């Protein structure tokens, strides 16, 4: 018979000076002490993350704060810790997808409802028929490129 012991992390609390004021301190639970998995990163992390960032920057002309924000995402590094055992090619697919996803999310933040629906329609069309769908929209070009990369992956397996 197996026996397991579950230890509970401290509950998040806050401290205030008096009941009408804003909290002066927030104490978060320790999320890492109970994690028994080692923190690992993919050995291909640096080269893949830089190549994926460069690929994204070939499509999107970020300037100043936008470039700083994009480079601060570390989307390739996120993929590297999520998939520490992936080979370089598969990690690249993950990093490219993460970068594409963050870029799309940032663009969609600037759109109204009609613009969001237009982006959706454009991307879906590019995913459905990446060869024959023609457009000058950067979002669709990025989608078409990602489909090409994904198809290359399936041919690689």
Secondary structure, 3 states (H helix, E strand, C coil): CCCCCCCCCCCCEEECCCCCCCCCEEECCCCCCCCCCCCCCCCCHHHHHHHHHHHHHHHCCCCCHHHHHHHHHCHHHHHHHHCCCCCHHHHHHHHHHHHHHHHHHHHHHCCCHHHHHHHHHHHHHHHHCCCCCCCCCHHHHHHHHHHHHHHHHHHHC
